[in-house]
Amino acid sequence: MKYDAIIIGSGQGGNPLAYNLADRGWSVALIEKAHLGGTCINTGCTPTKTMVASAQVAHYARNAARWGVRASGVSVDLPAIVARKDKVVHSFREGQQRRVDTRKSLRLYRGRARFVGPHQLRVGDELLESERIFIDTGARPDIPHLAGLETVDYLTNASIMELRELPEHLLVLGGGYIGLEFGQMFRRFGSQVTVVHNSGQILSREDADVAAELTKALESEGIRFLLNAHATRVEKPVSKSPASKSPASKSKDGRISLAVDGSDGPTALVGSHLLVATGRKPSTDELDLDKAGVETDQGGFIKVNGRLETNVPGIWALGDVKGGPAFTHISYNDFQIIYGNLVEGKDLSTENRIVPYSVFTDPQLGGVGMTEKEARKKGYKLKIGNTPMSSVARAIERDETAGLMKIVVDASNDRILGASILATEGGELVQILGTLMLAGLPYTLLKGAIYIHPTLAEGFFGLMESVQPVD
């Protein structure tokens, strides 16, 4: 069967591309081996942030006395939390299915796609052809080669959200986005949590002062961190329930021992559950890319240029499968670039795009552009602004003063190079600075702005006033 376009993977880049091309009358084949919506809807953004919301409510309820409210008998019903999450995910999936069903020129194929040539794919017994093929197969957990890991029922970002019993002690391997979000979530649900990270700070990309402030906030909730620590071995649980080995029914009597080499020497951590959150790898190994001649890097990510074109004419890659920032909004922007160039005659590129992001901890870390250490590495002369959230009236009134605002400025023209906002709804706040960066305007514009009082955004006034040249 020949199509005007074939899209492999229904992620947050592939789906809108399929819908928009079909709306223009193109015949489109959309291939998906699992649920529609990709990682974001099924095992990423949607389910995790739904459960993060439940954890925040639990936190407020347990700490209500801070605000003069008496709440007793607070308990967490994990099955109910999971059921709520499933309901939200299901509604999002149904929305994607409706979008597919209402487009006559779009056909959905269920199964794995494999290249048999540069412009030919096989899905089951069917052979599909197109001069335009778009790869959006995403990424999946990268499980480390750790001695003994295969002997225990470890958790991933997907399976941990299917638990029906609360872990007594959750060991988290990895101090990145996934490890921190789930670590705080389950701590707020009531689990003991220990995070093991092989770097000297959590969120290794971030500036040290930002990472330290978030570490302090998480430690204040009872999360334990082992930094500069390397896991060397996982031991089989001493005892297991005779019931199913699935994560959803794992017994609290089971124990997992994690051997760690840290700055204080070797130690053994004993927990009830182990979450492996050490990174992601591209889902390219089953595509038979060699038969199409598509090049990948050493990590398996598909190589693309700024227009998201591979080395093979007529084949593009978008989303996490191509490497770079692994965010849903970047996948969507990839769609915008490809569609704009292919259909609208634009000349769009990923080069120098301004990337916002957020870590959905509490306080939330919102970032955009470069960190201070990245800007220094690139040789910029800098101005830096930094102000604590404890100086912001609205944060004081809410009794949520953990965190800070930080801005990195190009001293030669006063334009913003990047910013980090660690605060309640830091991801919302940082978008304001991202918009200023997109417009190419100087940070000084915000010094004269009128801010609603009292709002968290009012903190920008103090932030801009704090900007000073640095060596």
C-alpha positions in Angstrom: 0.0 0.0 0.0 1.4 3.4 -1.0 0.9 6.6 1.1 1.7 10.2 0.8 3.3 10.0 4.3 4.0 7.2 6.8 4.5 8.1 10.5 6.0 5.6 12.8 4.9 6.2 16.4 2.0 8.2 17.7 3.9 10.5 20.1 3.4 14.2 20.6 5.2 15.0 17.4 3.9 12.2 15.2 0.2 12.6 16.1 -0.2 16.3 15.2 1.8 15.7 12.0 -0.5 12.9 11.0 -3.6 14.9 11.8 -2.5 18.0 10.0 -1.3 16.2 6.9 -4.5 14.2 6.7 -6.5 17.4 7.0 -4.8 18.6 3.9 -6.0 15.6 2.0 -2.8 13.5 2.2 -3.1 9.8 2.5 -1.3 9.0 5.8 -0.4 5.8 7.5 0.1 6.0 11.3 1.9 3.1 12.9 1.6 2.4 16.6 2.6 -0.8 18.5 1.0 0.2 21.8 -1.4 2.9 23.0 -1.9 6.1 21.1 -0.3 9.1 22.5 3.2 7.9 23.1 5.2 8.2 26.4 3.6 11.5 27.5 0.0 10.3 27.7 0.6 6.8 28.7 3.7 6.6 31.0 5.0 10.1 31.2 3.6 13.6 31.7 -0.1 12.8 32.1 -0.1 9.9 34.6 2.9 11.2 36.6 1.5 14.8 37.0 -1.9 13.3 37.9 -0.3 11.4 40.7 1.9 14.3 41.7 -1.3 16.3 42.3 -2.5 13.6 44.6 0.8 13.7 46.5 0.5 17.4 46.9 -2.9 17.1 48.4 -1.6 14.5 50.9 1.2 16.9 51.8 -1.2 19.8 52.5 -3.5 17.5 54.5 -0.7 16.2 56.7 0.7 19.7 57.2 -2.5 21.6 57.5 -1.7 22.8 61.0 0.9 25.1 59.5 -2.0 27.1 58.1 -4.1 26.8 61.2 -6.3 24.0 59.9 -6.8 20.9 62.0 -7.0 17.7 59.9 -6.9 14.3 61.5 -7.0 10.7 60.2 -5.3 11.6 56.9 -4.5 8.4 55.0 -3.5 7.6 51.4 -5.6 5.2 49.3 -3.1 4.2 46.7 -5.5 2.1 44.6 -7.9 5.1 44.4 -5.0 7.3 43.3 -4.0 4.8 40.6 -7.7 4.6 39.5 -7.9 8.3 39.2 -4.7 8.3 37.2 -6.0 5.6 34.9 -9.2 7.5 34.3 -7.3 10.6 33.2 -5.0 8.6 31.0 -7.9 6.7 29.4 -9.7 10.0 28.6 -6.6 11.3 26.9 -6.2 8.1 24.9 -9.9 8.2 23.8 -9.3 11.8 22.6 -6.4 10.6 20.4 -8.5 7.7 19.0 -11.3 10.1 18.1 -8.9 12.3 16.2 -7.8 9.3 14.2 -11.3 8.0 13.6 -12.6 11.3 12.2 -10.0 11.5 9.5 -10.9 9.5 6.4 -7.4 9.7 4.8 -5.6 8.6 7.9 -5.2 4.8 8.5 -3.9 3.5 11.8 -1.8 0.3 11.8 -1.3 -1.6 15.0 2.1 -3.3 15.2 5.8 -2.9 14.9 7.3 -1.2 11.9 10.5 -2.5 10.2 12.3 -1.0 7.3 12.9 -3.2 4.3 14.3 -0.4 2.2 14.7 3.4 2.3 11.0 4.0 1.5 9.4 0.7 2.4 8.2 -0.7 5.7 6.6 -3.9 6.9 4.0 -4.0 9.6 3.0 -7.6 10.2 2.2 -9.0 6.8 1.6 -5.7 5.2 4.1 -3.8 3.0 3.8 0.0 3.2 5.5 2.5 0.9 6.0 6.3 0.9 8.5 8.9 -0.3 8.1 10.6 3.1 8.6 8.6 6.3 8.7 10.2 9.7 10.1 8.4 12.7 8.7 9.2 16.1 9.3 6.0 18.1 10.5 7.8 21.3 12.6 6.4 24.1 12.3 3.9 26.9 14.1 3.3 30.3 17.8 2.6 29.9 18.4 -0.2 32.4 22.0 -0.3 33.7 24.2 -3.3 33.7 24.1 -3.8 37.4 25.1 -7.1 39.0 22.1 -8.9 40.4 19.5 -6.5 39.0 17.9 -9.2 36.9 17.1 -11.2 40.1 14.8 -8.6 41.7 11.5 -7.1 40.6 12.8 -3.6 40.1 10.5 -0.8 39.1 10.6 1.7 36.1 8.7 4.9 35.6 5.9 2.9 34.1 5.6 0.0 36.5 5.8 2.1 39.7 2.6 3.8 38.8 0.8 0.4 38.9 1.6 -0.3 42.5 -1.4 -1.0 44.7 0.5 -1.2 48.0 2.7 1.6 49.3 6.4 0.8 49.5 7.7 0.7 53.0 11.1 2.0 51.8 11.6 3.0 48.2 15.2 3.0 46.9 15.6 5.3 44.0 18.6 4.8 41.6 19.1 8.1 39.8 18.7 11.8 40.9 17.3 13.2 37.7 13.7 14.3 36.8 12.1 10.9 37.1 13.9 9.9 40.3 13.1 13.1 42.1 9.5 13.4 41.0 8.7 9.8 42.1 10.9 10.1 45.2 9.0 13.1 46.5 5.6 11.7 45.4 6.1 8.4 47.4 7.6 10.2 50.3 4.4 12.3 50.5 2.3 9.2 50.2 4.1 7.9 53.3 7.1 5.8 52.1 10.6 6.1 53.4 12.7 7.2 50.4 16.5 7.1 49.7 17.9 8.5 46.4 21.3 7.2 45.1 22.9 9.4 42.5 26.4 9.1 40.9 27.1 12.8 40.7 28.0 15.4 43.3 24.6 17.0 43.0 21.1 16.1 41.9 20.0 17.3 38.4 23.6 17.3 37.1 22.9 19.8 34.4 21.7 22.5 36.8 23.8 25.1 38.5 25.1 24.0 41.9 23.2 26.7 43.9 19.9 25.7 42.3 20.5 22.0 42.9 21.5 22.6 46.5 18.4 24.6 47.2 16.2 21.8 45.8 18.1 19.2 47.7 17.5 21.1 50.9 13.8 21.3 50.3 13.5 17.6 49.6 15.6 16.7 52.6 13.3 18.8 54.8 10.5 16.4 53.8 12.6 13.4 55.0 14.2 12.2 51.7 17.7 10.9 52.1 20.3 11.5 49.4 23.5 9.6 48.7 25.5 11.7 46.2 28.7 10.7 44.5 27.5 7.2 45.1 27.7 4.3 42.7 25.5 1.2 42.9 27.6 -1.9 42.5 25.2 -4.8 43.2 21.6 -5.7 43.9 20.9 -8.6 46.1 17.8 -10.9 45.9 15.2 -10.2 48.5 15.7 -12.4 51.6 12.0 -13.3 51.6 9.2 -13.0 49.1 5.5 -13.4 49.2 4.3 -16.6 47.5 1.9 -14.4 45.5 2.5 -12.9 42.1 5.8 -11.3 41.4 4.2 -8.4 39.6 5.0 -5.0 41.1 1.3 -4.4 41.9 1.2 -7.3 44.4 4.8 -7.3 45.8 4.8 -8.1 49.5 6.1 -5.6 52.1 8.0 -8.6 53.6 10.3 -8.6 50.6 13.6 -6.9 50.9 16.1 -5.6 48.3 19.7 -4.9 49.3 21.6 -2.3 47.2 25.3 -2.2 47.5 26.7 1.3 47.1 30.2 2.8 46.9 30.1 6.3 48.2 32.3 9.1 49.5 32.2 7.4 52.9 33.1 4.0 51.5 30.9 1.0 50.7 27.5 0.6 52.3 24.4 -1.5 51.9 21.0 0.0 51.6 18.0 -2.2 52.4 14.6 -1.3 51.0 11.3 -2.9 50.0 11.2 -1.6 46.4 13.8 -0.3 43.9 13.1 2.3 41.2 15.6 2.4 38.4 15.6 5.9 37.0 19.1 6.2 35.4 18.1 7.5 32.0 16.4 6.8 28.7 17.5 5.2 25.5 16.0 5.5 22.0 13.5 3.0 20.6 15.4 2.4 17.4 16.8 -1.1 17.8 13.7 -2.9 16.3 13.3 -0.6 13.2 16.0 -2.2 11.1 17.3 1.2 10.2 20.3 -0.3 8.5 18.1 -1.6 5.7 17.0 2.0 5.1 20.6 3.4 5.5 19.6 5.7 8.4 22.5 6.7 10.5 22.5 6.8 14.3 25.0 7.9 16.9 26.7 5.7 19.4 23.7 5.8 21.8 21.3 4.7 19.0 19.7 8.1 18.6 18.9 9.0 15.0 21.2 11.7 13.5 19.3 14.7 12.1 20.1 18.2 10.8 18.4 21.3 12.0 15.5 20.6 9.8 15.1 17.2 11.4 16.1 15.4 8.2 18.1 12.2 8.4 21.0 11.3 6.1 18.4 9.6 3.8 16.3 11.9 1.7 12.7 11.6 2.5 13.2 10.3 6.0 12.8 12.6 9.1 13.0 11.9 12.8 11.3 13.9 15.6 10.8 13.6 19.3 13.0 11.7 21.8 14.3 9.2 19.2 16.6 11.9 17.8 18.2 12.8 21.1 18.4 16.3 22.6 16.0 17.7 25.1 13.4 14.9 25.8 10.3 17.0 26.4 6.8 16.8 25.0 6.8 20.4 24.0 10.0 19.9 22.1 8.4 17.0 20.2 5.5 19.3 19.3 7.9 22.0 18.2 9.6 19.3 16.0 6.2 18.8 14.4 5.9 22.5 13.8 9.3 22.7 12.2 8.7 19.7 9.9 5.2 20.7 8.9 6.2 24.3 8.4 9.0 23.4 6.1 7.3 20.6 4.2 3.9 22.1 3.7 4.0 25.9 4.3 7.3 26.6 2.6 9.0 28.0 5.7 12.7 27.6 6.6 12.5 26.5 10.2 15.3 24.9 12.2 16.1 23.6 15.7 19.2 25.7 15.7 19.3 28.1 18.6 15.7 27.4 19.7 14.9 28.5 23.2 14.0 25.5 25.3 11.9 25.8 28.5 11.5 22.9 30.9 10.2 22.0 34.3 10.9 19.5 37.0 7.6 18.8 38.7 8.9 18.6 42.3 7.7 20.9 45.0 9.1 23.5 44.8 8.9 23.2 41.1 12.1 23.9 39.0 11.3 25.9 35.9 14.2 26.6 33.5 14.8 28.1 30.2 17.9 28.6 28.0 21.4 28.3 29.4 22.5 27.8 33.0 25.2 29.9 34.4 27.8 27.2 34.0 26.8 26.6 30.4 27.0 30.3 29.6 30.5 30.5 31.3 31.6 27.5 29.3 30.6 29.2 26.1 32.7 32.3 27.0 30.0 34.9 27.7 30.6 37.9 29.9 27.8 37.7 32.3 25.5 39.5 34.7 23.7 37.3 37.3 20.6 38.0 39.3 19.5 35.9 42.2 16.8 36.4 44.8 15.3 34.0 47.4 11.6 33.2 47.3 11.6 34.0 51.0 11.7 37.7 49.9 8.5 37.4 47.9 5.4 38.5 49.7 3.1 36.0 48.1 5.4 33.1 49.0 5.5 34.2 52.6 1.7 34.5 52.7 1.4 31.0 51.3 4.1 29.7 53.7 5.9 28.3 50.7 9.2 30.1 50.7 11.6 27.4 49.6 13.5 28.1 46.4 15.0 31.0 44.5 14.9 32.9 41.2 18.0 33.2 39.1 18.7 34.9 35.8 21.7 34.7 33.5 22.3 37.8 31.3 24.6 38.5 28.4 26.6 41.5 29.8 27.2 42.8 26.2 23.6 43.5 25.4 21.5 42.8 28.5 19.6 40.0 26.8 18.6 37.0 28.9 20.6 33.8 28.2 18.7 31.7 30.6 16.9 31.5 33.9 16.0 29.1 36.7 13.1 29.5 39.0 12.7 27.1 41.9 9.4 28.0 43.4 5.7 27.1 43.7 4.7 26.9 40.0 8.2 27.7 38.9 7.4 26.2 35.5 4.6 28.7 35.0 6.8 31.7 36.1 9.8 30.9 33.9 7.6 31.1 30.8 7.5 34.9 31.2 11.3 35.1 30.8 11.2 32.6 27.9 8.9 34.9 26.1 11.2 37.9 26.7 14.1 35.8 25.3 12.0 34.8 22.2 11.4 38.5 21.5 15.1 39.3 21.9 14.4 42.0 24.5 16.6 43.0 27.4 16.0 42.0 30.9 15.7 45.7 31.9 12.3 45.8 30.3 11.0 43.9 33.4 12.5 46.4 35.8 9.9 48.9 34.8 7.0 46.6 34.7 4.0 46.8 37.1 3.4 43.5 38.8 0.1 42.5 40.4 0.4 42.5 44.2 0.6 40.0 45.8 1.7 37.5 43.2 4.7 35.2 42.8 5.5 37.0 39.6 6.1 40.1 41.7 9.4 38.4 42.6 10.7 39.4 39.2 11.0 43.0 40.5 13.6 42.0 43.1 15.2 39.6 40.7 15.9 42.2 38.1 17.1 44.7 40.7 19.6 42.0 41.9 21.3 41.7 38.5 25.1 42.5 38.7 28.2 41.9 36.6 30.2 38.8 37.6 33.8 37.8 36.9 
